[in-house]
């Protein structure tokens, strides 16, 4: 059975307006690089790239 300790909560920040809109989890062992997804930003009112913050 998998351990829960491998997964961490990360915050996603809009690259256009720098608002922190989303939180998600990721597996530290499998995903070493920072996560980058195209998500909807309410402030920009469009889909923009969101990048993981510290």
mmJSON file of the N, C-alpha and C atoms, coordinates in Angstrom:
{"data_MODEL":{"atom_site":{
"group_PDB":["ATOM","ATOM","ATOM","ATOM","ATOM","ATOM","ATOM","ATOM","ATOM","ATOM","ATOM","ATOM","ATOM","ATOM","ATOM","ATOM","ATOM","ATOM","ATOM","ATOM","ATOM","ATOM","ATOM","ATOM","ATOM","ATOM","ATOM","ATOM","ATOM","ATOM","ATOM","ATOM","ATOM","ATOM","ATOM","ATOM","ATOM","ATOM","ATOM","ATOM","ATOM","ATOM","ATOM","ATOM","ATOM","ATOM","ATOM","ATOM","ATOM","ATOM","ATOM","ATOM","ATOM","ATOM","ATOM","ATOM","ATOM","ATOM","ATOM","ATOM","ATOM","ATOM","ATOM","ATOM","ATOM","ATOM","ATOM","ATOM","ATOM","ATOM","ATOM","ATOM","ATOM","ATOM","ATOM","ATOM","ATOM","ATOM","ATOM","ATOM","ATOM","ATOM","ATOM","ATOM","ATOM","ATOM","ATOM","ATOM","ATOM","ATOM","ATOM","ATOM","ATOM","ATOM","ATOM","ATOM","ATOM","ATOM","ATOM","ATOM","ATOM","ATOM","ATOM","ATOM","ATOM","ATOM","ATOM","ATOM","ATOM","ATOM","ATOM","ATOM","ATOM","ATOM","ATOM","ATOM","ATOM","ATOM","ATOM","ATOM","ATOM","ATOM","ATOM","ATOM","ATOM","ATOM","ATOM","ATOM","ATOM","ATOM","ATOM","ATOM","ATOM","ATOM","ATOM","ATOM","ATOM","ATOM","ATOM","ATOM","ATOM","ATOM","ATOM","ATOM","ATOM","ATOM","ATOM","ATOM","ATOM","ATOM","ATOM","ATOM","ATOM","ATOM","ATOM","ATOM","ATOM","ATOM","ATOM","ATOM","ATOM","ATOM"],
"id":[1,2,3,4,5,6,7,8,9,10,11,12,13,14,15,16,17,18,19,20,21,22,23,24,25,26,27,28,29,30,31,32,33,34,35,36,37,38,39,40,41,42,43,44,45,46,47,48,49,50,51,52,53,54,55,56,57,58,59,60,61,62,63,64,65,66,67,68,69,70,71,72,73,74,75,76,77,78,79,80,81,82,83,84,85,86,87,88,89,90,91,92,93,94,95,96,97,98,99,100,101,102,103,104,105,106,107,108,109,110,111,112,113,114,115,116,117,118,119,120,121,122,123,124,125,126,127,128,129,130,131,132,133,134,135,136,137,138,139,140,141,142,143,144,145,146,147,148,149,150,151,152,153,154,155,156,157,158,159,160,161,162],
"type_symbol":["N","C","C","N","C","C","N","C","C","N","C","C","N","C","C","N","C","C","N","C","C","N","C","C","N","C","C","N","C","C","N","C","C","N","C","C","N","C","C","N","C","C","N","C","C","N","C","C","N","C","C","N","C","C","N","C","C","N","C","C","N","C","C","N","C","C","N","C","C","N","C","C","N","C","C","N","C","C","N","C","C","N","C","C","N","C","C","N","C","C","N","C","C","N","C","C","N","C","C","N","C","C","N","C","C","N","C","C","N","C","C","N","C","C","N","C","C","N","C","C","N","C","C","N","C","C","N","C","C","N","C","C","N","C","C","N","C","C","N","C","C","N","C","C","N","C","C","N","C","C","N","C","C","N","C","C","N","C","C","N","C","C"],
"label_atom_id":["N","CA","C","N","CA","C","N","CA","C","N","CA","C","N","CA","C","N","CA","C","N","CA","C","N","CA","C","N","CA","C","N","CA","C","N","CA","C","N","CA","C","N","CA","C","N","CA","C","N","CA","C","N","CA","C","N","CA","C","N","CA","C","N","CA","C","N","CA","C","N","CA","C","N","CA","C","N","CA","C","N","CA","C","N","CA","C","N","CA","C","N","CA","C","N","CA","C","N","CA","C","N","CA","C","N","CA","C","N","CA","C","N","CA","C","N","CA","C","N","CA","C","N","CA","C","N","CA","C","N","CA","C","N","CA","C","N","CA","C","N","CA","C","N","CA","C","N","CA","C","N","CA","C","N","CA","C","N","CA","C","N","CA","C","N","CA","C","N","CA","C","N","CA","C","N","CA","C","N","CA","C","N","CA","C","N","CA","C"],
"label_alt_id":[null,null,null,null,null,null,null,null,null,null,null,null,null,null,null,null,null,null,null,null,null,null,null,null,null,null,null,null,null,null,null,null,null,null,null,null,null,null,null,null,null,null,null,null,null,null,null,null,null,null,null,null,null,null,null,null,null,null,null,null,null,null,null,null,null,null,null,null,null,null,null,null,null,null,null,null,null,null,null,null,null,null,null,null,null,null,null,null,null,null,null,null,null,null,null,null,null,null,null,null,null,null,null,null,null,null,null,null,null,null,null,null,null,null,null,null,null,null,null,null,null,null,null,null,null,null,null,null,null,null,null,null,null,null,null,null,null,null,null,null,null,null,null,null,null,null,null,null,null,null,null,null,null,null,null,null,null,null,null,null,null,null],
"label_comp_id":["UNK","UNK","UNK","UNK","UNK","UNK","UNK","UNK","UNK","UNK","UNK","UNK","UNK","UNK","UNK","UNK","UNK","UNK","UNK","UNK","UNK","UNK","UNK","UNK","UNK","UNK","UNK","UNK","UNK","UNK","UNK","UNK","UNK","UNK","UNK","UNK","UNK","UNK","UNK","UNK","UNK","UNK","UNK","UNK","UNK","UNK","UNK","UNK","UNK","UNK","UNK","UNK","UNK","UNK","UNK","UNK","UNK","UNK","UNK","UNK","UNK","UNK","UNK","UNK","UNK","UNK","UNK","UNK","UNK","UNK","UNK","UNK","UNK","UNK","UNK","UNK","UNK","UNK","UNK","UNK","UNK","UNK","UNK","UNK","UNK","UNK","UNK","UNK","UNK","UNK","UNK","UNK","UNK","UNK","UNK","UNK","UNK","UNK","UNK","UNK","UNK","UNK","UNK","UNK","UNK","UNK","UNK","UNK","UNK","UNK","UNK","UNK","UNK","UNK","UNK","UNK","UNK","UNK","UNK","UNK","UNK","UNK","UNK","UNK","UNK","UNK","UNK","UNK","UNK","UNK","UNK","UNK","UNK","UNK","UNK","UNK","UNK","UNK","UNK","UNK","UNK","UNK","UNK","UNK","UNK","UNK","UNK","UNK","UNK","UNK","UNK","UNK","UNK","UNK","UNK","UNK","UNK","UNK","UNK","UNK","UNK","UNK"],
"label_asym_id":["A","A","A","A","A","A","A","A","A","A","A","A","A","A","A","A","A","A","A","A","A","A","A","A","A","A","A","A","A","A","A","A","A","A","A","A","A","A","A","A","A","A","A","A","A","A","A","A","A","A","A","A","A","A","A","A","A","A","A","A","A","A","A","A","A","A","A","A","A","A","A","A","A","A","A","A","A","A","A","A","A","A","A","A","A","A","A","A","A","A","A","A","A","A","A","A","A","A","A","A","A","A","A","A","A","A","A","A","A","A","A","A","A","A","A","A","A","A","A","A","A","A","A","A","A","A","A","A","A","A","A","A","A","A","A","A","A","A","A","A","A","A","A","A","A","A","A","A","A","A","A","A","A","A","A","A","A","A","A","A","A","A"],
"label_entity_id":["1","1","1","1","1","1","1","1","1","1","1","1","1","1","1","1","1","1","1","1","1","1","1","1","1","1","1","1","1","1","1","1","1","1","1","1","1","1","1","1","1","1","1","1","1","1","1","1","1","1","1","1","1","1","1","1","1","1","1","1","1","1","1","1","1","1","1","1","1","1","1","1","1","1","1","1","1","1","1","1","1","1","1","1","1","1","1","1","1","1","1","1","1","1","1","1","1","1","1","1","1","1","1","1","1","1","1","1","1","1","1","1","1","1","1","1","1","1","1","1","1","1","1","1","1","1","1","1","1","1","1","1","1","1","1","1","1","1","1","1","1","1","1","1","1","1","1","1","1","1","1","1","1","1","1","1","1","1","1","1","1","1"],
"label_seq_id":[1,1,1,2,2,2,3,3,3,4,4,4,5,5,5,6,6,6,7,7,7,8,8,8,9,9,9,10,10,10,11,11,11,12,12,12,13,13,13,14,14,14,15,15,15,16,16,16,17,17,17,18,18,18,19,19,19,20,20,20,21,21,21,22,22,22,23,23,23,24,24,24,25,25,25,26,26,26,27,27,27,28,28,28,29,29,29,30,30,30,31,31,31,32,32,32,33,33,33,34,34,34,35,35,35,36,36,36,37,37,37,38,38,38,39,39,39,40,40,40,41,41,41,42,42,42,43,43,43,44,44,44,45,45,45,46,46,46,47,47,47,48,48,48,49,49,49,50,50,50,51,51,51,52,52,52,53,53,53,54,54,54],
"pdbx_PDB_ins_code":[null,null,null,null,null,null,null,null,null,null,null,null,null,null,null,null,null,null,null,null,null,null,null,null,null,null,null,null,null,null,null,null,null,null,null,null,null,null,null,null,null,null,null,null,null,null,null,null,null,null,null,null,null,null,null,null,null,null,null,null,null,null,null,null,null,null,null,null,null,null,null,null,null,null,null,null,null,null,null,null,null,null,null,null,null,null,null,null,null,null,null,null,null,null,null,null,null,null,null,null,null,null,null,null,null,null,null,null,null,null,null,null,null,null,null,null,null,null,null,null,null,null,null,null,null,null,null,null,null,null,null,null,null,null,null,null,null,null,null,null,null,null,null,null,null,null,null,null,null,null,null,null,null,null,null,null,null,null,null,null,null,null],
"Cartn_x":[0.833,0.0,0.885,0.449,1.235,1.198,2.271,2.348,1.76,1.088,0.525,1.606,2.736,3.787,4.459,4.319,4.94,4.235,2.959,2.183,2.226,2.412,2.463,1.458,0.973,0.038,0.853,0.5,1.184,0.151,0.588,-0.262,0.102,-0.917,-0.694,-0.966,-0.052,-0.131,-0.233,-1.126,-1.28,-0.014,0.488,1.714,1.461,0.21,-0.119,-0.322,-1.207,-1.538,-0.953,-0.349,0.307,-0.65,-1.885,-2.842,-2.787,-2.815,-2.762,-4.182,-4.559,-5.941,-6.241,-5.33,-5.618,-4.623,-5.089,-4.199,-4.455,-3.409,-3.511,-2.43,-2.432,-1.392,-0.564,0.687,1.535,2.463,2.96,3.87,5.297,6.008,7.373,8.347,8.138,9.061,8.935,7.715,7.498,7.664,7.302,7.318,8.296,9.529,10.566,10.458,10.121,10.043,8.77,8.747,7.558,6.425,5.245,4.056,3.597,3.215,2.681,1.481,0.339,-0.911,-1.609,-2.448,-3.285,-4.625,-4.882,-6.097,-6.814,-8.092,-8.881,-8.577,-8.288,-8.044,-9.259,-9.831,-11.022,-10.689,-9.509,-9.12,-8.868,-8.182,-7.879,-9.053,-9.973,-11.133,-10.75,-9.7,-9.285,-8.373,-8.11,-7.196,-5.77,-4.993,-3.596,-2.723,-1.419,-0.541,-0.424,-0.574,-0.434,0.762,1.634,2.854,2.893,3.502,3.626,4.515,4.084,4.875,5.441,6.354,6.933,5.992],
"Cartn_y":[-1.177,0.0,1.25,2.27,3.5,4.318,5.054,5.917,7.285,7.864,9.209,10.279,9.941,10.93,11.398,10.633,11.011,12.181,12.387,13.443,14.719,15.852,17.147,18.095,19.066,20.073,21.201,21.583,22.675,23.723,24.965,26.08,26.484,26.738,27.163,28.655,29.359,30.811,31.178,32.125,32.616,33.358,33.079,33.713,35.111,35.451,36.771,37.797,37.478,38.443,38.06,36.908,36.417,36.219,35.875,35.54,34.036,33.635,32.214,31.682,30.919,30.505,29.083,28.157,26.74,26.07,25.018,24.126,22.714,21.904,20.526,19.718,18.428,17.583,16.981,16.671,15.996,15.049,14.065,13.085,13.582,13.833,14.369,13.412,12.114,11.135,11.075,11.16,11.042,12.364,13.481,14.795,15.712,15.715,16.544,18.006,18.27,19.642,20.308,21.622,22.373,22.1,21.983,21.694,22.945,22.794,23.919,23.436,24.079,23.7,24.93,24.722,25.8,25.741,26.731,26.768,28.095,28.15,29.369,30.311,31.574,32.597,33.521,33.679,34.528,35.991,36.403,37.806,38.176,37.309,37.56,37.208,36.386,35.907,35.129,34.338,33.484,32.377,31.398,30.327,30.851,30.72,31.188,30.097,30.13,29.148,29.426,28.394,28.457,27.602,28.146,27.458,27.233,26.15,25.831,26.84,27.246,28.17,27.43,28.068,27.437,27.522],
"Cartn_z":[0.0,0.0,0.0,-0.696,-0.825,0.463,0.708,1.888,1.57,2.527,2.362,2.473,3.073,3.315,2.024,0.947,-0.32,-0.992,-0.681,-1.32,-0.485,-1.16,-0.482,-1.131,-0.356,-0.868,-1.49,-2.724,-3.408,-3.814,-3.942,-4.348,-5.764,-6.594,-7.971,-8.089,-8.752,-8.892,-10.367,-10.693,-12.058,-12.471,-13.656,-14.127,-14.685,-14.968,-15.493,-14.379,-13.427,-12.37,-11.013,-10.894,-9.672,-8.496,-8.804,-7.753,-7.511,-6.255,-5.904,-5.858,-6.888,-7.079,-6.638,-6.824,-6.645,-5.707,-5.026,-4.288,-4.788,-4.803,-5.251,-4.556,-4.769,-4.188,-5.303,-4.983,-5.947,-5.205,-5.919,-5.364,-5.56,-4.467,-4.528,-5.212,-5.053,-5.635,-7.16,-7.678,-9.12,-9.853,-9.222,-9.863,-9.149,-9.569,-8.942,-9.362,-10.628,-11.123,-10.622,-10.778,-10.392,-11.377,-10.848,-11.624,-12.363,-13.641,-14.417,-15.213,-14.998,-15.637,-16.206,-17.213,-17.745,-17.016,-16.156,-15.358,-15.574,-15.171,-15.306,-14.146,-14.461,-13.45,-13.407,-12.219,-12.083,-12.262,-11.857,-11.983,-13.448,-14.191,-15.611,-16.522,-16.017,-16.77,-18.024,-17.927,-19.043,-18.525,-19.368,-19.016,-19.161,-18.102,-18.095,-17.493,-17.755,-17.111,-15.607,-14.824,-13.365,-12.982,-12.161,-11.782,-10.267,-9.858,-8.44,-7.727,-6.528,-5.71,-4.514,-3.804,-2.622,-1.441],
"occupancy":[1.0,1.0,1.0,1.0,1.0,1.0,1.0,1.0,1.0,1.0,1.0,1.0,1.0,1.0,1.0,1.0,1.0,1.0,1.0,1.0,1.0,1.0,1.0,1.0,1.0,1.0,1.0,1.0,1.0,1.0,1.0,1.0,1.0,1.0,1.0,1.0,1.0,1.0,1.0,1.0,1.0,1.0,1.0,1.0,1.0,1.0,1.0,1.0,1.0,1.0,1.0,1.0,1.0,1.0,1.0,1.0,1.0,1.0,1.0,1.0,1.0,1.0,1.0,1.0,1.0,1.0,1.0,1.0,1.0,1.0,1.0,1.0,1.0,1.0,1.0,1.0,1.0,1.0,1.0,1.0,1.0,1.0,1.0,1.0,1.0,1.0,1.0,1.0,1.0,1.0,1.0,1.0,1.0,1.0,1.0,1.0,1.0,1.0,1.0,1.0,1.0,1.0,1.0,1.0,1.0,1.0,1.0,1.0,1.0,1.0,1.0,1.0,1.0,1.0,1.0,1.0,1.0,1.0,1.0,1.0,1.0,1.0,1.0,1.0,1.0,1.0,1.0,1.0,1.0,1.0,1.0,1.0,1.0,1.0,1.0,1.0,1.0,1.0,1.0,1.0,1.0,1.0,1.0,1.0,1.0,1.0,1.0,1.0,1.0,1.0,1.0,1.0,1.0,1.0,1.0,1.0,1.0,1.0,1.0,1.0,1.0,1.0],
"B_iso_or_equiv":[0.0,0.0,0.0,0.0,0.0,0.0,0.0,0.0,0.0,0.0,0.0,0.0,0.0,0.0,0.0,0.0,0.0,0.0,0.0,0.0,0.0,0.0,0.0,0.0,0.0,0.0,0.0,0.0,0.0,0.0,0.0,0.0,0.0,0.0,0.0,0.0,0.0,0.0,0.0,0.0,0.0,0.0,0.0,0.0,0.0,0.0,0.0,0.0,0.0,0.0,0.0,0.0,0.0,0.0,0.0,0.0,0.0,0.0,0.0,0.0,0.0,0.0,0.0,0.0,0.0,0.0,0.0,0.0,0.0,0.0,0.0,0.0,0.0,0.0,0.0,0.0,0.0,0.0,0.0,0.0,0.0,0.0,0.0,0.0,0.0,0.0,0.0,0.0,0.0,0.0,0.0,0.0,0.0,0.0,0.0,0.0,0.0,0.0,0.0,0.0,0.0,0.0,0.0,0.0,0.0,0.0,0.0,0.0,0.0,0.0,0.0,0.0,0.0,0.0,0.0,0.0,0.0,0.0,0.0,0.0,0.0,0.0,0.0,0.0,0.0,0.0,0.0,0.0,0.0,0.0,0.0,0.0,0.0,0.0,0.0,0.0,0.0,0.0,0.0,0.0,0.0,0.0,0.0,0.0,0.0,0.0,0.0,0.0,0.0,0.0,0.0,0.0,0.0,0.0,0.0,0.0,0.0,0.0,0.0,0.0,0.0,0.0],
"pdbx_formal_charge":[null,null,null,null,null,null,null,null,null,null,null,null,null,null,null,null,null,null,null,null,null,null,null,null,null,null,null,null,null,null,null,null,null,null,null,null,null,null,null,null,null,null,null,null,null,null,null,null,null,null,null,null,null,null,null,null,null,null,null,null,null,null,null,null,null,null,null,null,null,null,null,null,null,null,null,null,null,null,null,null,null,null,null,null,null,null,null,null,null,null,null,null,null,null,null,null,null,null,null,null,null,null,null,null,null,null,null,null,null,null,null,null,null,null,null,null,null,null,null,null,null,null,null,null,null,null,null,null,null,null,null,null,null,null,null,null,null,null,null,null,null,null,null,null,null,null,null,null,null,null,null,null,null,null,null,null,null,null,null,null,null,null],
"auth_seq_id":[1,1,1,2,2,2,3,3,3,4,4,4,5,5,5,6,6,6,7,7,7,8,8,8,9,9,9,10,10,10,11,11,11,12,12,12,13,13,13,14,14,14,15,15,15,16,16,16,17,17,17,18,18,18,19,19,19,20,20,20,21,21,21,22,22,22,23,23,23,24,24,24,25,25,25,26,26,26,27,27,27,28,28,28,29,29,29,30,30,30,31,31,31,32,32,32,33,33,33,34,34,34,35,35,35,36,36,36,37,37,37,38,38,38,39,39,39,40,40,40,41,41,41,42,42,42,43,43,43,44,44,44,45,45,45,46,46,46,47,47,47,48,48,48,49,49,49,50,50,50,51,51,51,52,52,52,53,53,53,54,54,54],
"auth_comp_id":["UNK","UNK","UNK","UNK","UNK","UNK","UNK","UNK","UNK","UNK","UNK","UNK","UNK","UNK","UNK","UNK","UNK","UNK","UNK","UNK","UNK","UNK","UNK","UNK","UNK","UNK","UNK","UNK","UNK","UNK","UNK","UNK","UNK","UNK","UNK","UNK","UNK","UNK","UNK","UNK","UNK","UNK","UNK","UNK","UNK","UNK","UNK","UNK","UNK","UNK","UNK","UNK","UNK","UNK","UNK","UNK","UNK","UNK","UNK","UNK","UNK","UNK","UNK","UNK","UNK","UNK","UNK","UNK","UNK","UNK","UNK","UNK","UNK","UNK","UNK","UNK","UNK","UNK","UNK","UNK","UNK","UNK","UNK","UNK","UNK","UNK","UNK","UNK","UNK","UNK","UNK","UNK","UNK","UNK","UNK","UNK","UNK","UNK","UNK","UNK","UNK","UNK","UNK","UNK","UNK","UNK","UNK","UNK","UNK","UNK","UNK","UNK","UNK","UNK","UNK","UNK","UNK","UNK","UNK","UNK","UNK","UNK","UNK","UNK","UNK","UNK","UNK","UNK","UNK","UNK","UNK","UNK","UNK","UNK","UNK","UNK","UNK","UNK","UNK","UNK","UNK","UNK","UNK","UNK","UNK","UNK","UNK","UNK","UNK","UNK","UNK","UNK","UNK","UNK","UNK","UNK","UNK","UNK","UNK","UNK","UNK","UNK"],
"auth_asym_id":["A","A","A","A","A","A","A","A","A","A","A","A","A","A","A","A","A","A","A","A","A","A","A","A","A","A","A","A","A","A","A","A","A","A","A","A","A","A","A","A","A","A","A","A","A","A","A","A","A","A","A","A","A","A","A","A","A","A","A","A","A","A","A","A","A","A","A","A","A","A","A","A","A","A","A","A","A","A","A","A","A","A","A","A","A","A","A","A","A","A","A","A","A","A","A","A","A","A","A","A","A","A","A","A","A","A","A","A","A","A","A","A","A","A","A","A","A","A","A","A","A","A","A","A","A","A","A","A","A","A","A","A","A","A","A","A","A","A","A","A","A","A","A","A","A","A","A","A","A","A","A","A","A","A","A","A","A","A","A","A","A","A"],
"auth_atom_id":["N","CA","C","N","CA","C","N","CA","C","N","CA","C","N","CA","C","N","CA","C","N","CA","C","N","CA","C","N","CA","C","N","CA","C","N","CA","C","N","CA","C","N","CA","C","N","CA","C","N","CA","C","N","CA","C","N","CA","C","N","CA","C","N","CA","C","N","CA","C","N","CA","C","N","CA","C","N","CA","C","N","CA","C","N","CA","C","N","CA","C","N","CA","C","N","CA","C","N","CA","C","N","CA","C","N","CA","C","N","CA","C","N","CA","C","N","CA","C","N","CA","C","N","CA","C","N","CA","C","N","CA","C","N","CA","C","N","CA","C","N","CA","C","N","CA","C","N","CA","C","N","CA","C","N","CA","C","N","CA","C","N","CA","C","N","CA","C","N","CA","C","N","CA","C","N","CA","C","N","CA","C","N","CA","C","N","CA","C"],
"pdbx_PDB_model_num":[1,1,1,1,1,1,1,1,1,1,1,1,1,1,1,1,1,1,1,1,1,1,1,1,1,1,1,1,1,1,1,1,1,1,1,1,1,1,1,1,1,1,1,1,1,1,1,1,1,1,1,1,1,1,1,1,1,1,1,1,1,1,1,1,1,1,1,1,1,1,1,1,1,1,1,1,1,1,1,1,1,1,1,1,1,1,1,1,1,1,1,1,1,1,1,1,1,1,1,1,1,1,1,1,1,1,1,1,1,1,1,1,1,1,1,1,1,1,1,1,1,1,1,1,1,1,1,1,1,1,1,1,1,1,1,1,1,1,1,1,1,1,1,1,1,1,1,1,1,1,1,1,1,1,1,1,1,1,1,1,1,1]
}}}
